[in-house]
Amino acid sequence: MLSHVSVMLEECLDALKVVDGGIYFDGTLGGGGHSCEILKKSSPNGRLFATDLDDYALQRAGERLKEFGERFTPIKSNFKNFKQIKEEYHIEGFDGILLDLGVSSFQLDDRSRGFSYLSAEEELDMRMDRNNPLSAKVIVNTYSQEELKNIFSLYGEERFSNSIAKNICLERQRKTIETVGELNAIIEKSIPAKFKKDGHPSKRTFQALRIEVNGELDGLYETILDMARGLKKGGRLAILTFHSLEDRIVKRAFKELETDCICDKSLPVCVCGKKKEINIITKHPILPSEEELSKNSRSRSAKLRIAEKI
């Protein structure tokens, strides 16, 4: 059985202020760790709706959480469909919403999925949803040099994006790039030796490909607005991010929701009609504890931000 360690579990539960009878939404079910604890703490009458695109995650979490019966509703969907899901299940408002935007440990550890740059022999894939026709292999072998460079630069913040994209295009003229190891070799030769000291050289490129394959940032800002507006008064929205691109989007969305009246200050009365919708609970993000970092190295880049509906 592949393992999964829930990042900042206690901090997330504290953030949501889980109570008996509450209605909760976990947008990224994954291994079901956060969901399980939400169901326990909201016992005996709380309900949880949870989404995931990964069939294995849904099956695995379904088995793990079957003891909660009808209190738990797993849904194969993207959390970005939150608004439609809320309407479909006739939920007036949620008491708490959690988004853990990281890749589940079991997805990284399942070498057949091609998420990890350590799974050298595996085919490039990276799809959360196996029905998605777009895989990392398709991107690497069909996107233009300019498109690859832009993806690596924007989503991976890779300073050598142009060199990597150029070498990918040269290599695929010779043969199709099939495996993680083949892509690693191209990246390795594209980055000067003195810049290879800061972690694995493929880290940023693989992040960029995963984001592109799964459209991870598309519509995230709008979804955060929808989620905050889908809370009951006093309800909490807690979001775990794992890289700066996600965190910036969360910060921007929270700022938009917290801002009251954007009229020119010279006007005697408000004409824009904008009202403050949340209080930001975390002026600075909550970071994992030293104890957690010692037990789970994958939590090292995690940041937790919390907002409360007013």
N, C-alpha and C positions, 0 to 999 in steps of 0.2 A: 504493500500500500504506500503510495507516495504521500509525503508529509506536507503539512501546511501549518505555518505559524502566523497567527493573526497579529498584525502590527498594532502597538499601542492600544491593546484591548481594553484595559481598565480606563485609560484616558478617554477612549471613545464612549464607553458606557457612562462615565461621569458627565461627559459633554452632552449626551442625549437626555440625561435625567430620567431614565427609564422607570416607569411606574406600572403597577398592576392596572390592567384595563386599557392601556394606551395602544394607539395604532401607529405602527412604525413601518418604515420603508428602508430596505437595504438595497442600494442600487447596484452593488457589485458583490453578489453572493459568494463567489469564489469557493473556498474550502468550507464555508459555513461557520467559521469560528465566531465572528462578530454576531451573526444571526442567532446562533445557539445561545449566546449569553443574553442577547436582547430578549429572546423568548423566555429564558429562565427568569430574568429580572422582572418581566411584565406578567409573570404567572400570577393567578391561574387564568386570567381573562384577556390578557393582551393579545394583539394580533400583529403579524409581520408579513409584509409583502416584499418579495425579493426577486430581483431580475439578474439574469446572466445570459450571455450568448453561447457559452460553452456547454455543449451537451454533457460532457463528462462532469463538469462542475455541478450541473443541475441534478444529475443522477447521484453523484456522491453525496451532495448536501441533502438530497431528498431522503437517502437512506439514513444519514446521520440525524436528521431532524424529524423523522417520521413519528417519534414519540409525542410530538406536539400536535399531531392530528390536524384538524381544520384551522388551528390557530396560525399555521404556517402555509403561505401561498407562494410557491415558486413559479416564476413566469419566465419563459424563454423570450427575452426581448432585450433591447438596448435600454439602459436607464434613461437615455435621452428621449424615450417615448413616455416619460413620466406623466405628462399632462393627459395623454390619452388613457394611460393605465388608471390614473386617478378617476377619470370619468367612467371608464368601463366597469370599475368595481364600486362605483357610487360612493367614493370616499369624500366626505365634506372637507376634511382636513386631517393632516397627520400630526401626531405628537412629537415625532422625531424622524429625521432622515439622515442616513449615513451613506457617504460615498468614500470608498477606499479605491483610489485610482491606480493602485499598483497592480502588477502582474502577480497572480497567485504563485506561491512556492511550488505547488504541484505542477503548474504549467511550465515553470522554469526547469524543474527537475525532470520532467518528462522529455527526454532528449529527442523523441520522435516529433515533437512540435516545432523544433527549430527556433525557439525563442532565445536560447542561450548561445553565446559565442564559444562556449566550452564544449558544445556537442558537435565536434568536428566532422564526424562521419554522416551526420543526419542531413536530410534535404532541407533547403531553405523553405520555411513555411510562415510561421508567426501569426497564423489566423486564430483569433479567439473563436470565431464561428467557422466551422469547417465547410459550411455551405457558401462562404464568401469566395467568389472566383478570383479575387486579387490576393496573391501570396507574395512573400518576399522574393521568391524565385522569379515570378512574373515581373515584378518591379525592376529587379537587377538586370534582367535580360531584355526588357522592352522599353524602359524609360530612356529618354534622350540624355545625353551628358549634362545638358543644362538643367533638366528636371531633377536628375540625381543630385547634382551639386546643390540645388536649391533646397531639396529635402534634407540632405545631410547638414547643411548650414542652418536651416531654420529649426528643424526638429531635433537635431543632435548637437547643435552649436559646435560643430566640428570645424576647426580652423583649416584643416587640410581637405575640405570637401571637394574642391576642384581637382586636386591630384587623385583622390580616391575615385571620383566619377570618371575621370579620364582613363585611369588604369582599368576600371571595370569595362568600359566600352572597348578598349584595346583587347582585353582578354576574351570577351564574348565574341569577337570576330574570329577567334581561333577555335573556341568551343563554348557550348552553353555552360554557364556557371550554375552548378547543381547543388553543391553542399555548403554547409557552414564553414568547413575547413578551407574550401576553395576561396570563399569570400574573405576569410581571415588572412589568407596568404596575400591577397591583393591589397588589403588594407595595411598589412604589415610593411609591405614595400613602398607604400605611398606616404608613410609618415617618417620624418627624419628620426634617427636613433635617439637624439637628445630629448625628444618629446614623448618618448615611450615609457617614461618613468612613472607617470601618473595613471596607474591602473592599466587595464587591458586596452590595447590600441583599438579594438573593435567596439568598445563599449558605446561610444556616441553614435556610430553608424548603425549599430543594431537597434538602439533606442529609436533613431529616426525612422528606420524601416518599419519597426513595430507600430509606431504612431501612424505612419502612412497607410499600412495594411489595414489597420482597424479603425481609421478615421477618428482617433482618440480625442483630438482637440476640436473637431468639427461640431459646432453647435453646443459646446460645453458651457460657454458663457450664458447663452439663452436658457439652457436647462437649469443652471443654478438659479436664475431669476424665477423660473417656473416653480422650482422646488421651494424656494423661500416663500413664494406666494401660495404654495399648497400646504403650508403649515397652519395649524390652529394658533390662536394667540398664545404666546408663551412657548410655542413649539421650537425645537432646536434643529438646526442644520449643521452637521459636522462633516468636514471634508478632509481626507488624508491625501496629500500630494507627495510625489516622489521625484519631481524635477522642477526646475524653475519655470518652465513654460506653463505647466498646470497651475503652479502657485500664483503666477502673475494673473492668470485668468480669474482665479478664485478671489484674489485681492480686489481686482477691478470690479467684479460682479458685486461683491460685498459693499464696496464703496458706493456703487450706483444705488444699491438698495438702502443704504444708510443716509444718503443725501436728501435733505429736505429743501424744497424750493430752489430752483436754479434761475430765477428771474434776475434781471439786472437790479442791483441794490438801489439804484436811483428811483425805481418805481415805488409809488406809495403803497401799493397792495400787490399780492401775488396773483399773477395771471397764468402761470404755467400749470398750476394744479398738482405739481409733484409733491408727494408726501413721503416722509421717512417710513420705511417698512420694517426695518430690523434694527437691533442693537448688535454691534460686533462685540462678542464676548472676549475674543483674543486680539488685542491690539498688536501683539507679537505672537507668532505661531508657537504652539506647544511642540517641543522636540522630544524624541525618545530618551528615556533615562539611561544612565550609564549601565545599570543592571540589564536593561533590555538589549542595549548595544552589545554587551558581552555574550548574550545568549542568541541573538538574532542579528547577524551582520547586515541583513537585507533591510533593516529598519533605519540604517544610518542616514539616509537622505529624506526620511519622512518628516512632514510638517502637518500639524493638525490645526485647522482654523474652524472657529465655531461662531454661529450667528443665532440670534433669538428673534422670533417674530413678535412684533408689537401690535 
